Amino acid sequence: QVQLVESGGGLVQAGGSLRLSCAASGGTFSTSAMAWFRQAPGKERLFVAAINFSGDTTYYLDSVKGRFTISRDNAKNTVYLLMNSLKSEDTAVYYCAAAKTSYITTRESTYNYWGQGTQVTVSS
């Protein structure tokens, strides 16, 4: 049974940075693609970024490309999301997710394990 725990959320001013972490346990982290999704107030949950099992391939939501960086440290069973140049529209609960597949997918249905989420609030 895979457990995912997010951390690193908080309040930051527009233009600032945050790094989210997602610690995994109870599964084979190094063979799973990982992703971050977010859900803004009053909106549906959306794909943000994903990384393949080995960390050499990434994919991003267009609006965060160039600002966010997803990475992973398989030795630590941890995936990260570095968020730079934050904007008010980035305000959301951010969720870490683990896929059964080793390769990148953007579909929520392919991610079988989810963290509880961490709040990111960007003030303008």
C-alpha positions in Angstrom: 0.0 0.0 0.0 1.5 3.3 -1.2 1.4 6.3 1.1 2.2 9.8 -0.2 2.7 12.8 2.1 3.1 16.3 0.7 4.9 19.1 2.5 6.3 22.6 1.7 3.1 24.5 1.0 2.5 27.9 2.5 1.9 31.5 1.8 4.1 33.4 -0.6 4.0 36.7 -2.3 3.6 36.9 -6.1 7.0 36.4 -7.7 8.3 34.3 -4.9 9.2 30.6 -4.8 8.2 27.5 -3.0 9.4 23.9 -3.1 6.9 21.2 -2.5 8.0 17.7 -1.5 6.2 14.4 -1.6 7.5 11.5 0.4 6.5 8.1 -0.7 6.4 4.9 1.3 5.0 1.4 1.0 5.6 0.9 -2.7 8.2 0.7 -5.4 8.8 4.4 -5.9 11.7 4.1 -8.3 9.5 2.3 -10.9 6.6 4.7 -10.9 5.9 7.8 -12.8 4.9 10.6 -10.4 2.9 13.8 -10.9 1.6 16.9 -9.3 -2.0 18.1 -9.7 -3.6 21.1 -8.3 -7.1 22.3 -7.5 -7.8 26.0 -7.2 -10.8 27.3 -5.3 -14.0 26.6 -7.2 -12.2 24.8 -10.0 -11.6 21.2 -11.0 -8.4 19.4 -10.2 -5.8 19.8 -13.0 -2.6 18.2 -14.1 0.5 20.3 -13.4 3.6 18.3 -14.0 4.8 14.7 -14.3 8.1 12.9 -14.3 9.0 9.4 -15.4 10.4 6.7 -13.2 14.0 7.5 -13.8 13.6 11.3 -13.7 14.9 12.0 -17.2 11.6 13.0 -18.8 9.2 15.6 -17.6 6.0 17.2 -18.8 4.2 20.4 -17.7 1.0 22.3 -17.9 1.6 25.1 -20.4 0.9 27.8 -17.8 3.6 26.6 -15.5 6.2 25.6 -18.1 9.4 27.5 -17.5 8.4 28.4 -14.0 7.9 25.0 -12.3 10.4 22.2 -12.2 9.5 18.6 -11.2 12.3 16.4 -10.0 12.7 13.2 -8.0 15.3 11.6 -5.8 14.7 7.9 -5.9 17.2 7.2 -3.2 15.0 9.3 -0.9 11.7 8.1 -2.3 10.7 11.8 -2.8 9.4 13.9 -5.7 9.7 17.7 -5.7 8.0 20.6 -7.3 10.0 23.7 -7.4 7.7 26.7 -8.1 9.3 29.9 -9.2 7.8 33.2 -10.2 4.6 32.3 -8.5 1.4 34.0 -9.6 -1.9 34.5 -7.8 -3.5 31.9 -10.2 -1.1 29.3 -8.9 -3.0 29.4 -5.6 -4.4 25.9 -5.1 -4.2 22.7 -3.1 -1.3 20.7 -4.7 -1.6 17.0 -4.7 1.2 14.4 -5.3 0.2 11.3 -7.2 1.9 8.0 -8.1 1.1 6.1 -11.3 1.2 2.4 -11.8 3.0 2.9 -15.0 6.7 4.0 -15.2 6.0 6.5 -17.9 4.4 9.9 -18.0 0.7 10.3 -18.2 -1.6 13.2 -17.6 -4.8 11.3 -16.9 -6.0 11.3 -13.3 -7.3 7.8 -13.8 -3.8 6.4 -14.3 -2.7 7.7 -10.9 -3.8 5.3 -8.3 -2.2 6.8 -5.2 -2.7 10.3 -3.9 -1.5 12.4 -1.1 -3.7 14.5 1.1 -2.6 17.8 -0.6 -0.7 20.8 0.6 -2.0 24.4 0.3 -0.2 26.9 -1.7 -1.4 30.5 -1.4 0.1 33.2 -3.5 -0.7 36.8 -2.5 -0.8 39.6 -5.0 
